[in-house]
């Protein structure tokens, strides 16, 4: 259904993405209705007064009278009213599906439990440095439909499992699932259901870029004909130690020494390998790839050094909203003295046990806070529990000495105590820079 003119289309969920759907559908002369489960949804004041709006729940009658339903990634297909509409034969899609139906330009598609924003931005920088006009968005930055307003050469999209649930027409030139670790267990029945949504990104892709270190990033019967791999070693894209230098390798060729990158940590070396694989699959030249690898300094709130004073390094990894992300941070970390690790927030029903073996070390001290702080504090004999992150930092600050590292890598979402992970990271940064 590409002709939306005079069709009754219900947009479920406002915010930036919902508004981009409304603008797109109005430009196609559709009859748009909007609903949101919140009483006062974000973006409601930007909605034209003549557009029918239902708030505080889902209007079943509107849904059943629609020709098409476009739902926010935050709304599950299992929601009772949406499920009823599906059973009545009404098509339900997301904004990414609308986007894919509109463009014939190449799309590089990236998902994964961790690292997807870093890889998406790095790939976009590679394409820009190769001289291409690049549209980057999706689950990061600009909603995909808003990218259609400019004539780009290529699109680089970060896609969440929620977005992939309602996407059917994606034909990516290159697609990857970077990794799969337990996340959003409050939405999915189990890890397998979550994984299956991630793997949809490969369907109809020209090249699948798989992580050979993580079997969950591959489909059981996936053809190796259109597949390339990345991993620490023994993969198409891997790391190689030569004369005490670690190199990024692409199909047996040296691309760059890791020390030439601004990105640090073994998890970021894997991110770089994935980015190279995606870029080469999309025919982005090596000059653009190398330039971006040298210049890209990483994203805010993602394993970012925000303060260094008196020999103490403060690292903001507030984007670590799940266990897998914190595991990656800990494995990529080098600590000369003591580590003060801040854990806590809303765990979204996750199993924290994987952290235990990594944090039970004589020089690792865990400071836990927030909704699931007590559960996290049980993982280590050197844990202390506080109500807030600020209280935790006030407690250990007097004990910091040269060589110590303070790491905020919470393994949890932030919404129990903060507006968003950025708010949590900014607060950590503010506290890091306070004088005793």
FENZI-V692456 format. One record per residue. N is the residue number from 1. RES is the residue in three letters. SS is DSSP state (~ for helix, > for strand, _ for the rest). PSI is psi in radians with two decimals (999 if undefined). Layout:
BEGIN
N,RES,SS,PSI
N,RES,SS,PSI
END
This chain:
BEGIN
1,UNK,_,1.67
2,UNK,_,-0.20
3,UNK,_,1.85
4,UNK,_,-0.02
5,UNK,_,2.24
6,UNK,_,0.18
7,UNK,_,2.54
8,UNK,>,1.95
9,UNK,>,2.20
10,UNK,>,2.13
11,UNK,>,2.10
12,UNK,>,1.94
13,UNK,_,2.17
14,UNK,_,-2.27
15,UNK,~,-3.01
16,UNK,~,-0.78
17,UNK,~,-0.79
18,UNK,~,-0.75
19,UNK,~,-0.65
20,UNK,~,-0.62
21,UNK,~,-0.76
22,UNK,~,-0.85
23,UNK,~,-0.76
24,UNK,~,-0.83
25,UNK,~,-0.62
26,UNK,~,-0.64
27,UNK,~,-0.34
28,UNK,_,0.19
29,UNK,_,0.61
30,UNK,_,2.78
31,UNK,>,1.89
32,UNK,>,2.33
33,UNK,>,2.61
34,UNK,>,2.43
35,UNK,>,2.71
36,UNK,>,2.46
37,UNK,_,-0.36
38,UNK,_,2.62
39,UNK,_,-0.71
40,UNK,_,1.44
41,UNK,_,2.66
42,UNK,_,2.44
43,UNK,_,-0.03
44,UNK,~,-0.55
45,UNK,~,-0.22
46,UNK,~,-0.06
47,UNK,_,2.32
48,UNK,_,2.49
49,UNK,_,-0.42
50,UNK,_,0.07
51,UNK,_,2.13
52,UNK,>,2.31
53,UNK,>,2.28
54,UNK,>,2.17
55,UNK,>,2.91
56,UNK,_,0.20
57,UNK,_,-3.11
58,UNK,_,2.35
59,UNK,_,1.81
60,UNK,~,-0.68
61,UNK,~,-0.79
62,UNK,~,-0.75
63,UNK,~,-0.78
64,UNK,~,-0.37
65,UNK,_,0.03
66,UNK,_,2.61
67,UNK,_,-0.45
68,UNK,>,2.49
69,UNK,>,2.27
70,UNK,>,1.96
71,UNK,>,2.60
72,UNK,_,2.61
73,UNK,_,-0.43
74,UNK,_,-0.13
75,UNK,_,2.15
76,UNK,_,2.57
77,UNK,_,-0.31
78,UNK,_,-0.18
79,UNK,_,2.35
80,UNK,~,-0.86
81,UNK,~,-0.63
82,UNK,~,-0.73
83,UNK,~,-0.70
84,UNK,~,-0.72
85,UNK,~,-0.71
86,UNK,~,-0.74
87,UNK,~,-0.46
88,UNK,_,0.02
89,UNK,_,0.24
90,UNK,_,2.32
91,UNK,>,2.36
92,UNK,>,2.15
93,UNK,>,3.04
94,UNK,_,3.13
95,UNK,~,-0.55
96,UNK,~,-0.65
97,UNK,~,-0.78
98,UNK,~,-0.74
99,UNK,~,-0.83
100,UNK,~,-0.55
101,UNK,~,-0.36
102,UNK,~,-0.55
103,UNK,_,2.58
104,UNK,_,0.18
105,UNK,_,2.70
106,UNK,>,2.49
107,UNK,>,2.23
108,UNK,>,2.16
109,UNK,>,2.31
110,UNK,>,2.22
111,UNK,>,3.14
112,UNK,_,2.79
113,UNK,_,-0.58
114,UNK,_,2.58
115,UNK,_,-0.07
116,UNK,~,-0.61
117,UNK,~,-0.71
118,UNK,~,-0.84
119,UNK,~,-0.72
120,UNK,~,-0.82
121,UNK,~,-0.70
122,UNK,~,-0.76
123,UNK,~,-0.74
124,UNK,~,-0.70
125,UNK,~,-0.65
126,UNK,~,-0.80
127,UNK,~,-0.72
128,UNK,~,-0.76
129,UNK,~,-0.27
130,UNK,_,0.05
131,UNK,_,0.21
132,UNK,_,2.62
133,UNK,_,2.08
134,UNK,>,2.28
135,UNK,>,2.01
136,UNK,>,2.31
137,UNK,>,-2.60
138,UNK,>,-1.95
139,UNK,_,-0.01
140,UNK,_,2.29
141,UNK,_,-1.95
142,UNK,>,2.30
143,UNK,_,2.48
144,UNK,~,-0.75
145,UNK,~,-0.53
146,UNK,~,-0.39
147,UNK,~,-0.36
148,UNK,~,-0.24
149,UNK,~,-0.32
150,UNK,_,2.72
151,UNK,_,1.55
152,UNK,_,2.72
153,UNK,_,-0.58
154,UNK,>,2.63
155,UNK,>,2.43
156,UNK,>,1.97
157,UNK,>,2.24
158,UNK,>,2.24
159,UNK,_,2.30
160,UNK,_,2.88
161,UNK,~,-0.60
162,UNK,~,-0.74
163,UNK,~,-0.67
164,UNK,~,-0.42
165,UNK,~,-0.60
166,UNK,_,0.46
167,UNK,_,2.24
168,UNK,_,-0.30
169,UNK,_,0.37
170,UNK,_,2.12
171,UNK,_,1.34
172,UNK,_,2.51
173,UNK,_,-0.53
174,UNK,>,2.38
175,UNK,>,2.57
176,UNK,>,2.57
177,UNK,>,1.88
178,UNK,_,-0.70
179,UNK,_,2.83
180,UNK,_,1.97
181,UNK,_,2.84
182,UNK,_,2.16
183,UNK,_,2.71
184,UNK,_,0.64
185,UNK,_,-0.09
186,UNK,_,-0.15
187,UNK,_,-0.60
188,UNK,_,2.64
189,UNK,_,-0.71
190,UNK,_,3.14
191,UNK,~,-0.62
192,UNK,~,-0.72
193,UNK,~,-0.73
194,UNK,~,-0.80
195,UNK,~,-0.77
196,UNK,~,-0.61
197,UNK,~,-0.70
198,UNK,~,-0.76
199,UNK,~,-0.27
200,UNK,~,-0.37
201,UNK,~,-0.45
202,UNK,~,-0.37
203,UNK,_,2.14
204,UNK,_,0.19
205,UNK,_,2.52
206,UNK,_,-0.75
207,UNK,_,2.24
208,UNK,>,2.20
209,UNK,>,1.90
210,UNK,>,2.67
211,UNK,>,1.88
212,UNK,_,-0.25
213,UNK,_,-0.10
214,UNK,_,1.71
215,UNK,~,-0.35
216,UNK,~,-0.16
217,UNK,~,0.08
218,UNK,_,2.54
219,UNK,_,2.61
220,UNK,_,-0.69
221,UNK,_,0.58
222,UNK,_,2.29
223,UNK,_,2.42
224,UNK,_,-0.05
225,UNK,_,-0.72
226,UNK,_,0.61
227,UNK,>,2.39
228,UNK,>,2.74
229,UNK,>,2.67
230,UNK,>,2.63
231,UNK,_,3.00
232,UNK,_,-0.70
233,UNK,_,2.88
234,UNK,_,0.85
235,UNK,_,2.96
236,UNK,_,-0.67
237,UNK,>,2.00
238,UNK,>,-3.13
239,UNK,>,2.57
240,UNK,>,2.33
241,UNK,>,2.08
242,UNK,>,2.10
243,UNK,_,0.84
244,UNK,_,0.28
245,UNK,>,2.41
246,UNK,>,2.23
247,UNK,>,2.56
248,UNK,>,2.16
249,UNK,>,2.46
250,UNK,>,1.85
251,UNK,_,0.85
252,UNK,_,-0.12
253,UNK,>,2.42
254,UNK,>,2.26
255,UNK,>,-0.87
256,UNK,>,2.59
257,UNK,>,2.39
258,UNK,~,-0.54
259,UNK,~,-0.27
260,UNK,~,-0.19
261,UNK,_,2.69
262,UNK,_,-0.49
263,UNK,_,2.43
264,UNK,_,2.88
265,UNK,_,2.49
266,UNK,~,-0.56
267,UNK,~,-0.59
268,UNK,~,-0.46
269,UNK,~,-0.69
270,UNK,~,-0.70
271,UNK,~,-0.73
272,UNK,~,-0.71
273,UNK,~,-0.76
274,UNK,~,-0.73
275,UNK,~,-0.73
276,UNK,~,-0.79
277,UNK,~,-0.79
278,UNK,~,-0.78
279,UNK,~,-0.77
280,UNK,~,-0.59
281,UNK,~,-0.45
282,UNK,_,0.24
283,UNK,_,0.58
284,UNK,_,2.31
285,UNK,_,2.77
286,UNK,~,-0.54
287,UNK,~,-0.82
288,UNK,~,-0.70
289,UNK,~,-0.86
290,UNK,~,-0.72
291,UNK,~,-0.80
292,UNK,~,-0.72
293,UNK,~,-0.65
294,UNK,~,-0.59
295,UNK,~,-0.45
296,UNK,_,2.11
297,UNK,_,0.12
298,UNK,_,3.03
299,UNK,_,2.65
300,UNK,_,2.51
301,UNK,_,0.23
302,UNK,_,1.61
303,UNK,_,0.88
304,UNK,>,2.13
305,UNK,>,2.04
306,UNK,>,-0.23
307,UNK,>,2.43
308,UNK,>,1.97
309,UNK,>,2.49
310,UNK,_,0.55
311,UNK,_,0.10
312,UNK,>,2.24
313,UNK,>,2.27
314,UNK,>,2.09
315,UNK,>,2.15
316,UNK,>,1.86
317,UNK,_,0.79
318,UNK,_,-0.41
319,UNK,_,-0.13
320,UNK,_,1.40
321,UNK,_,0.14
322,UNK,_,2.93
323,UNK,~,-0.76
324,UNK,~,-0.65
325,UNK,~,-0.70
326,UNK,~,-0.66
327,UNK,~,-0.81
328,UNK,~,-0.72
329,UNK,~,-0.77
330,UNK,~,-0.66
331,UNK,~,-0.46
332,UNK,_,0.06
333,UNK,_,2.48
334,UNK,_,2.12
335,UNK,_,2.13
336,UNK,_,-0.61
337,UNK,_,-1.89
338,UNK,_,2.60
339,UNK,>,2.24
340,UNK,>,1.86
341,UNK,>,2.18
342,UNK,>,2.07
343,UNK,>,2.48
344,UNK,>,2.92
345,UNK,_,-2.58
346,UNK,>,1.94
347,UNK,_,-0.07
348,UNK,_,0.61
349,UNK,_,0.26
350,UNK,_,2.78
351,UNK,_,2.05
352,UNK,_,-0.05
353,UNK,~,-0.47
354,UNK,~,-0.41
355,UNK,~,-0.45
356,UNK,~,-0.84
357,UNK,~,-0.42
358,UNK,~,-0.48
359,UNK,~,-0.20
360,UNK,_,1.29
361,UNK,_,2.61
362,UNK,_,-0.43
363,UNK,_,0.24
364,UNK,>,2.18
365,UNK,>,2.18
366,UNK,>,2.30
367,UNK,>,1.94
368,UNK,>,2.57
369,UNK,>,3.00
370,UNK,_,-2.99
371,UNK,_,-0.79
372,UNK,_,0.35
373,UNK,~,-0.73
374,UNK,~,-0.68
375,UNK,~,-0.72
376,UNK,~,-0.63
377,UNK,~,-0.40
378,UNK,_,-0.27
379,UNK,_,-0.38
380,UNK,_,2.51
381,UNK,_,-0.29
382,UNK,_,0.92
383,UNK,>,2.58
384,UNK,>,2.54
385,UNK,>,2.32
386,UNK,_,2.84
387,UNK,_,-0.71
388,UNK,_,2.81
389,UNK,~,-0.68
390,UNK,~,-0.74
391,UNK,~,-0.70
392,UNK,~,-0.82
393,UNK,~,-0.70
394,UNK,~,-0.59
395,UNK,~,-0.78
396,UNK,~,-0.27
397,UNK,~,-0.78
398,UNK,_,-0.30
399,UNK,_,-0.09
400,UNK,_,2.47
401,UNK,_,2.98
402,UNK,_,2.35
403,UNK,_,-0.22
404,UNK,_,2.70
405,UNK,>,2.32
406,UNK,>,2.10
407,UNK,>,2.07
408,UNK,>,1.81
409,UNK,_,1.40
410,UNK,_,-0.33
411,UNK,_,0.27
412,UNK,_,2.74
413,UNK,>,2.87
414,UNK,_,-0.16
415,UNK,_,-0.13
416,UNK,_,-0.49
417,UNK,_,-0.17
418,UNK,_,2.86
419,UNK,_,-0.58
420,UNK,_,3.04
421,UNK,~,-0.53
422,UNK,~,-0.73
423,UNK,~,-0.77
424,UNK,~,-0.77
425,UNK,~,-0.69
426,UNK,~,-0.65
427,UNK,~,-0.72
428,UNK,~,-0.79
429,UNK,~,-0.74
430,UNK,~,-0.78
431,UNK,~,-0.60
432,UNK,~,-0.60
433,UNK,_,-0.01
434,UNK,_,2.49
435,UNK,_,2.61
436,UNK,_,999
END
